[in-house]
Amino acid sequence: MKTVDVLKRSNRSLLSAKARTILTALAISVGTFALTLTLAASNGAQNFVNKIISENFDPAELIVTADPDVLGRADTSKPKEYDPSFGSFVSNAGAPVQIKRITNEDIKKIEQLDGVEKVREGVSVNLRYLTREGQKKYVGTVGVFSPYQKPELLAGQVPDPLNNKQLLLPEAFLSSLGFSSAQDAIGKKLTLVVNKPINPDAAKQALSQGISGQDAQQIANNNSVAEEFTIAAVLKKPTTAQPGTELYILGGIDDVKRLNDVTTNGTDNYGKYSYIFVRVKGGEDKTKLTAVQNELKNLGFEAQSVEDTQKFLTQIISVLQGIVATFGMIAVIASVFGIVNTMYISVLQRTREIGLMKALGMRKRDVGRLFRFEAAWIGFIGGTIGALLAVIAGTALNPFITDKLELGKDRLLVFDIKQIVILIVALIVVAILAGLLPARKAAKLDPIEALRTE
């Protein structure tokens, strides 16, 4: 019997029991629905991470530290011995963590390595406050603008290079600082104020005079240091900024380093950095990048490429997506038993029909194929229904999700037709496997005994 004829006959058999076929297919569609949305969310998250990386990092650069704590690779199973030369920072959990810093001597050593094109320090400065004439004071952080960043601007333009006390102001500060528009801010002056390190002698003197709290700290800080900067451009509210840097005011490396030196002068952190960026000559070539990365590791530094950072972020996403996908797979596995049950019932109900087909010359192989094709049709119908419902629901929900997560023009759910086709094909295969036992039973029926069945 021709394959086309077997396929048509299997289709007619399913249509004769529409309710049972649809109910079984719907069981598969539940798992397909969950898996299709999971794949779409995975695509969207991957695209978003890729966009963050591409718009904020140079693929030819390495992030280099002297301590694995900075990159989250620390051994936390035992306490770390205190070293006064290290300095410390506060972790996200609020616990003080002591870390080894990269010094100016380390930077000079790294600059001498073969393949190193340029080194820039990773610096950010927490301001005491920022303001402009006639306006309130606001807290803020100044970070270094990377020449590889691609910020979207509301007004102005980024000088090349960014220096001479020029800065890029985030959109969120406009109304707070009294600007009527982004264009109104261009060329205006901002005053940035940073604290000097606490002077122990001044602090003791303040305490001896009965002064405490903020007043004592102000005296100890010796009135801080204020500098005026010019706004060169206004940054549009970013959707792909590094997490935690959305409100960073960006300045040139020399200006930010100078402010950083003011806040650390006389302390163990002066001239030391938690991390630096090392650009490799021809670093777009993975072989050259890896060679310099290995050299840095041999010198005792931790070196992470942009690709490593990307893998770390996508690994977290993959774990979350895997959890959701597991529930979808459970639904698919449960539907397998539904297919087996449906096909067994079909065999029992059509025993005389099977006997008649065999008596008329239909081979065992063709009978088996008939029921396998029926199972395949159920898998196809269920997979198609589930995928279509997922696409419709995802397309409808995308604007709402985008608005809630503030993703801008990006979409969290990104559907890939190739993935959907592969998923449906996989479900057809699963359905065929589920129908093997019922098909085998049908193929082995004795035609004489089958025709005697009431």
C-alpha positions as CSV (number, residue, x, y, z in Angstrom):
1,M,0.0,0.0,0.0
2,K,1.4,3.4,-0.9
3,T,2.5,5.8,1.8
4,V,0.2,8.5,0.5
5,D,-2.8,6.2,0.7
6,V,-1.9,5.1,4.3
7,L,-1.5,8.8,5.2
8,K,-4.9,9.7,3.8
9,R,-6.6,6.8,5.5
10,S,-5.1,7.7,8.9
11,N,-6.4,11.2,8.4
12,R,-9.9,9.9,7.7
13,S,-9.8,7.7,10.8
14,L,-8.9,10.7,13.0
15,L,-11.7,12.8,11.5
16,S,-14.2,10.0,12.3
17,A,-13.3,10.5,16.0
18,K,-12.9,14.3,16.1
19,A,-13.6,14.9,19.8
20,R,-11.1,12.3,20.9
21,T,-8.5,13.5,18.5
22,I,-8.9,17.2,19.5
23,L,-8.8,16.5,23.2
24,T,-5.6,14.4,22.9
25,A,-4.0,17.1,20.7
26,L,-4.9,19.8,23.2
27,A,-3.1,17.9,25.9
28,I,0.1,18.1,23.7
29,S,-0.6,21.8,22.9
30,V,-0.3,22.7,26.6
31,G,3.3,21.6,26.7
32,T,4.0,23.1,23.2
33,F,2.5,26.4,24.4
34,A,4.9,26.6,27.4
35,L,7.9,25.5,25.4
36,T,7.3,28.0,22.6
37,L,7.0,30.9,25.0
38,T,10.1,29.6,26.8
39,L,12.1,29.6,23.6
40,A,10.8,33.1,22.7
41,A,11.7,34.5,26.1
42,S,15.1,32.9,25.8
43,N,15.6,34.5,22.4
44,G,14.5,37.9,23.7
45,A,16.7,37.7,26.8
46,Q,19.7,36.6,24.7
47,N,19.2,39.5,22.3
48,F,18.9,41.9,25.2
49,V,22.2,40.7,26.8
50,N,23.9,40.8,23.4
51,K,22.8,44.4,23.0
52,I,24.0,45.4,26.4
53,I,27.4,43.8,25.7
54,S,27.7,45.3,22.2
55,E,26.7,48.8,23.3
56,N,28.9,49.0,26.4
57,F,32.0,46.8,25.9
58,D,34.8,46.5,23.5
59,P,35.2,42.9,22.3
60,A,38.9,43.5,22.1
61,E,39.2,44.4,25.8
62,L,39.8,42.3,28.9
63,I,38.5,43.1,32.3
64,V,41.4,42.6,34.6
65,T,41.5,42.4,38.4
66,A,44.0,41.4,41.1
67,D,41.4,39.6,43.2
68,P,38.8,37.0,42.2
69,D,36.3,38.6,44.6
70,V,35.7,41.4,42.1
71,L,34.5,38.9,39.4
72,G,32.6,36.8,41.9
73,R,35.1,33.9,41.9
74,A,36.1,34.1,45.5
75,D,36.6,31.2,47.8
76,T,34.1,32.0,50.6
77,S,34.5,28.7,52.4
78,K,37.0,30.2,54.8
79,P,37.9,33.7,56.1
80,K,40.4,35.8,54.4
81,E,43.5,37.1,56.3
82,Y,43.5,40.8,56.9
83,D,45.9,42.9,54.8
84,P,45.9,46.7,55.4
85,S,47.2,47.4,51.9
86,F,44.2,45.8,50.2
87,G,41.4,48.3,50.8
88,S,37.8,47.2,50.9
89,F,34.4,47.6,49.3
90,V,30.9,46.7,50.3
91,S,29.3,43.8,48.6
92,N,25.7,43.7,47.3
93,A,24.7,41.9,50.5
94,G,26.0,44.7,52.6
95,A,28.9,42.8,54.0
96,P,32.4,44.5,53.9
97,V,34.7,42.5,51.6
98,Q,38.5,43.1,51.5
99,I,40.0,43.0,48.0
100,K,43.4,43.3,46.5
101,R,43.7,46.3,44.2
102,I,45.6,46.9,41.0
103,T,48.3,49.5,41.6
104,N,50.0,51.9,39.2
105,E,53.0,49.6,39.3
106,D,50.8,46.7,38.1
107,I,49.5,48.9,35.3
108,K,53.0,49.7,34.1
109,K,53.9,46.0,34.1
110,I,50.7,45.1,32.2
111,E,51.4,47.8,29.6
112,Q,54.7,46.2,28.8
113,L,53.1,42.9,27.8
114,D,53.2,41.9,24.1
115,G,49.9,42.5,22.5
116,V,48.6,45.1,25.0
117,E,47.5,48.2,23.1
118,K,46.0,50.3,25.9
119,V,45.1,50.2,29.6
120,R,42.4,52.3,31.2
121,E,41.4,52.3,34.8
122,G,37.9,51.3,36.0
123,V,37.0,54.3,38.0
124,S,33.7,55.7,39.4
125,V,33.4,58.4,42.1
126,N,30.5,58.8,44.5
127,L,29.8,62.5,44.8
128,R,29.0,64.2,48.0
129,Y,26.4,66.0,45.9
130,L,26.0,67.8,42.6
131,T,24.0,71.0,41.9
132,R,23.9,74.2,39.8
133,E,23.2,77.7,40.8
134,G,19.8,78.3,42.3
135,Q,18.9,74.5,42.4
136,K,18.8,71.8,45.1
137,K,21.6,69.4,45.8
138,Y,21.5,65.8,44.6
139,V,23.5,62.7,45.2
140,G,25.2,61.1,42.2
141,T,28.0,59.0,40.8
142,V,30.5,59.9,38.1
143,G,31.7,57.1,35.8
144,V,34.2,57.0,33.0
145,F,32.8,57.2,29.5
146,S,34.2,54.4,27.4
147,P,34.9,55.3,23.7
148,Y,33.3,52.0,22.8
149,Q,29.9,53.0,24.3
150,K,27.1,54.0,22.0
151,P,24.7,56.1,24.0
152,E,21.6,57.5,22.6
153,L,21.6,61.3,23.0
154,L,18.7,63.7,23.5
155,A,20.8,66.8,22.8
156,G,24.4,67.8,22.2
157,Q,27.2,65.5,21.1
158,V,30.0,63.5,22.7
159,P,33.4,65.3,22.3
160,D,36.2,63.1,21.0
161,P,37.9,62.8,23.4
162,L,35.7,63.6,26.3
163,N,37.9,65.8,28.7
164,N,38.4,69.4,29.9
165,K,35.7,69.1,32.5
166,Q,32.9,68.1,30.1
167,L,30.3,65.6,31.0
168,L,27.3,63.6,29.8
169,L,24.2,64.1,31.9
170,P,21.5,61.5,32.2
171,E,18.0,62.5,31.2
172,A,16.6,61.8,34.7
173,F,18.5,64.9,36.1
174,L,17.0,67.4,33.7
175,S,13.8,68.5,35.6
176,S,15.4,68.1,39.0
177,L,18.2,70.5,38.1
178,G,15.7,73.0,36.6
179,F,16.3,72.5,32.9
180,S,13.3,73.1,30.7
181,S,14.6,70.7,28.0
182,A,17.6,68.6,27.0
183,Q,18.8,71.4,24.6
184,D,18.5,73.9,27.5
185,A,21.1,71.9,29.4
186,I,23.8,72.0,26.7
187,G,26.7,74.2,27.7
188,K,25.4,74.9,31.2
189,K,27.6,74.5,34.3
190,L,27.3,71.8,37.0
191,T,29.1,71.8,40.3
192,L,30.3,68.5,41.5
193,V,31.4,68.2,45.1
194,V,33.5,65.3,46.5
195,N,34.6,64.5,50.0
196,K,38.2,64.4,51.0
197,P,39.3,61.5,53.1
198,I,38.5,61.8,56.8
199,N,41.4,63.5,58.6
200,P,41.9,61.6,61.9
201,D,43.4,64.6,63.7
202,A,40.4,66.8,62.7
203,A,38.0,64.1,63.8
204,K,39.6,63.9,67.2
205,Q,39.5,67.6,67.6
206,A,35.8,67.7,66.7
207,L,35.0,65.1,69.2
208,S,37.0,66.8,71.9
209,Q,34.9,69.9,71.3
210,G,31.7,68.0,71.7
211,I,30.8,68.0,68.0
212,S,29.5,64.8,66.5
213,G,27.5,63.4,63.6
214,Q,27.4,65.2,60.2
215,D,29.0,68.3,61.6
216,A,32.0,66.4,62.8
217,Q,32.4,64.6,59.5
218,Q,32.2,68.0,57.6
219,I,35.0,69.4,59.8
220,A,37.0,66.2,59.4
221,N,36.5,66.3,55.6
222,N,37.9,69.9,55.5
223,N,35.0,71.3,53.6
224,S,35.4,68.9,50.6
225,V,36.3,69.9,47.1
226,A,34.1,71.4,44.4
227,E,34.7,71.6,40.6
228,E,32.6,73.0,37.8
229,F,31.9,70.9,34.7
230,T,30.1,71.8,31.4
231,I,27.3,69.6,30.1
232,A,28.3,68.5,26.6
233,A,25.4,66.1,25.9
234,V,22.3,64.7,27.5
235,L,21.9,60.9,27.6
236,K,18.5,59.4,26.7
237,K,17.2,57.1,29.4
238,P,19.0,53.9,28.5
239,T,17.5,50.4,28.1
240,T,20.8,48.6,27.6
241,A,23.0,50.2,30.2
242,Q,25.1,48.0,32.5
243,P,22.8,47.2,35.5
244,G,23.3,49.8,38.2
245,T,24.8,52.5,36.0
246,E,21.6,54.0,34.6
247,L,22.0,57.3,36.5
248,Y,25.8,57.5,36.1
249,I,27.1,60.9,35.0
250,L,29.8,60.2,32.5
251,G,33.1,62.1,32.2
252,G,36.5,61.7,30.7
253,I,39.0,59.3,32.2
254,D,41.4,62.1,33.3
255,D,38.7,64.1,35.0
256,V,37.2,61.2,36.9
257,K,40.6,60.0,38.0
258,R,41.4,63.4,39.4
259,L,38.2,63.4,41.4
260,N,38.9,59.8,42.5
261,D,42.4,60.9,43.7
262,V,40.8,63.7,45.8
263,T,38.6,61.1,47.6
264,T,41.4,58.6,48.2
265,N,44.5,60.8,48.7
266,G,46.2,59.8,51.9
267,T,44.4,56.4,52.2
268,D,45.3,52.9,51.3
269,N,43.1,53.1,48.2
270,Y,45.1,56.0,46.6
271,G,46.4,55.0,43.2
272,K,44.7,51.6,43.4
273,Y,41.8,50.2,41.3
274,S,39.4,47.3,41.7
275,Y,39.7,46.6,38.0
276,I,41.1,47.9,34.8
277,F,40.3,47.4,31.1
278,V,43.1,46.1,28.9
279,R,42.7,46.5,25.1
280,V,44.5,43.9,23.0
281,K,46.0,44.7,19.6
282,G,43.8,42.9,17.1
283,G,41.8,41.6,20.1
284,E,38.8,40.9,17.8
285,D,40.8,37.7,17.0
286,K,40.1,35.3,19.8
287,T,43.5,33.7,19.5
288,K,45.3,37.0,20.3
289,L,42.9,37.9,23.0
290,T,43.3,34.5,24.7
291,A,47.1,34.8,24.5
292,V,47.2,38.0,26.4
293,Q,44.5,36.7,28.8
294,N,46.8,33.7,29.6
295,E,49.8,36.0,30.1
296,L,47.8,38.1,32.6
297,K,46.8,35.0,34.5
298,N,50.4,33.8,34.6
299,L,51.2,37.1,36.3
300,G,48.6,36.4,39.0
301,F,45.8,38.6,37.7
302,E,42.2,37.6,37.0
303,A,41.3,38.4,33.3
304,Q,37.8,38.1,31.9
305,S,36.8,38.7,28.3
306,V,33.6,40.2,27.1
307,E,32.6,36.8,25.8
308,D,33.2,35.4,29.3
309,T,30.9,38.1,30.7
310,Q,28.3,37.3,28.1
311,K,28.4,33.6,28.9
312,F,28.0,34.3,32.6
313,L,24.9,36.4,32.0
314,T,23.3,34.0,29.6
315,Q,24.1,31.1,31.9
316,I,21.8,32.7,34.6
317,I,19.1,33.2,32.0
318,S,19.5,29.6,30.8
319,V,18.9,28.3,34.3
320,L,15.7,30.3,34.7
321,Q,14.5,29.3,31.2
322,G,15.4,25.7,32.0
323,I,13.1,25.7,35.0
324,V,10.1,26.9,32.9
325,A,11.0,24.5,30.1
326,T,11.0,21.6,32.6
327,F,7.3,22.3,33.4
328,G,6.6,22.3,29.6
329,M,8.4,19.0,29.2
330,I,6.4,17.5,32.1
331,A,3.2,18.5,30.2
332,V,4.5,16.9,27.0
333,I,5.4,13.7,28.8
334,A,2.0,13.6,30.4
335,S,0.4,14.0,27.0
336,V,2.4,11.0,25.7
337,F,0.4,8.7,28.0
338,G,-2.7,10.3,26.6
339,I,-1.6,9.4,23.0
340,V,-0.9,5.8,24.1
341,N,-4.3,5.6,25.7
342,T,-6.1,7.1,22.7
343,M,-4.3,4.8,20.3
344,Y,-5.0,1.7,22.3
345,I,-8.7,2.5,22.5
346,S,-8.7,3.1,18.8
347,V,-7.1,-0.3,18.2
348,L,-9.7,-2.0,20.4
349,Q,-12.6,-0.2,18.8
350,R,-11.4,-0.9,15.2
351,T,-10.4,-4.6,15.7
352,R,-12.9,-5.8,13.1
353,E,-11.8,-3.1,10.7
354,I,-8.2,-4.1,11.1
355,G,-9.2,-7.7,10.5
356,L,-11.0,-6.8,7.3
357,M,-8.1,-4.7,6.0
358,K,-5.8,-7.7,6.6
359,A,-8.2,-10.1,5.0
360,L,-8.3,-7.8,1.9
361,G,-4.5,-8.0,1.7
362,M,-3.2,-5.2,3.8
363,R,0.3,-6.1,5.2
364,K,1.3,-6.0,8.8
365,R,3.8,-3.2,8.0
366,D,1.0,-1.1,6.5
367,V,-1.3,-1.6,9.5
368,G,1.5,-0.5,11.8
369,R,2.2,2.5,9.6
370,L,-1.4,3.5,9.7
371,F,-1.5,3.8,13.4
372,R,1.9,5.5,13.6
373,F,0.7,8.1,11.1
374,E,-2.4,8.7,13.2
375,A,-0.2,9.3,16.2
376,A,1.9,11.6,14.1
377,W,-1.1,13.6,13.0
378,I,-2.1,14.0,16.7
379,G,1.4,15.3,17.5
380,F,1.3,17.7,14.5
381,I,-2.2,19.1,15.4
382,G,-1.3,19.5,19.1
383,G,2.1,21.1,18.3
384,T,0.6,23.5,15.8
385,I,-2.2,24.6,18.0
386,G,0.1,25.1,21.0
387,A,2.7,27.1,18.9
388,L,0.0,29.3,17.3
389,L,-1.6,30.1,20.6
390,A,1.8,30.9,22.1
391,V,2.6,33.3,19.1
392,I,-0.7,35.0,19.4
393,A,-0.5,35.4,23.2
394,G,3.1,36.5,23.0
395,T,2.5,39.0,20.3
396,A,-0.4,40.5,22.3
397,L,1.5,40.6,25.6
398,N,4.8,41.9,24.2
399,P,3.8,45.6,24.3
400,F,2.6,45.3,27.9
401,I,5.8,43.4,29.0
402,T,8.0,45.9,27.2
403,D,6.3,48.8,28.9
404,K,6.5,47.2,32.4
405,L,10.2,46.2,32.0
406,E,11.1,49.4,30.3
407,L,12.8,47.7,27.4
408,G,12.3,50.5,24.9
409,K,12.2,49.2,21.4
410,D,13.3,45.7,22.4
411,R,10.9,42.8,22.9
412,L,11.1,40.1,25.6
413,L,9.4,37.5,23.5
414,V,11.1,36.9,20.2
415,F,9.7,34.1,18.1
416,D,11.9,32.2,15.7
417,I,10.0,30.2,13.0
418,K,12.9,27.7,12.7
419,Q,12.7,26.9,16.4
420,I,8.9,26.5,16.2
421,V,9.2,24.2,13.2
422,I,11.8,22.1,14.9
423,L,9.7,21.9,18.1
424,I,6.6,20.7,16.1
425,V,8.8,18.1,14.3
426,A,10.1,16.9,17.6
427,L,6.6,16.6,19.0
428,I,5.6,14.6,15.9
429,V,8.5,12.2,16.6
430,V,7.5,11.9,20.3
431,A,3.9,11.2,19.2
432,I,5.1,8.5,16.8
433,L,7.2,6.9,19.6
434,A,4.2,7.0,21.9
435,G,2.1,5.2,19.2
436,L,4.6,2.4,18.6
437,L,3.0,-0.1,21.1
438,P,-0.6,0.4,19.9
439,A,0.6,0.2,16.3
440,R,2.5,-3.0,17.1
441,K,-0.6,-4.5,18.7
442,A,-2.7,-3.6,15.7
443,A,-0.1,-5.1,13.3
444,K,0.0,-8.4,15.2
445,L,-3.8,-9.0,15.3
446,D,-4.9,-12.2,13.6
447,P,-7.3,-11.3,10.9
448,I,-9.6,-14.3,11.6
449,E,-9.8,-13.6,15.3
450,A,-10.3,-9.9,14.6
451,L,-13.2,-10.5,12.3
452,R,-15.0,-12.6,15.0
453,T,-14.8,-9.7,17.4
454,E,-18.2,-8.2,18.2
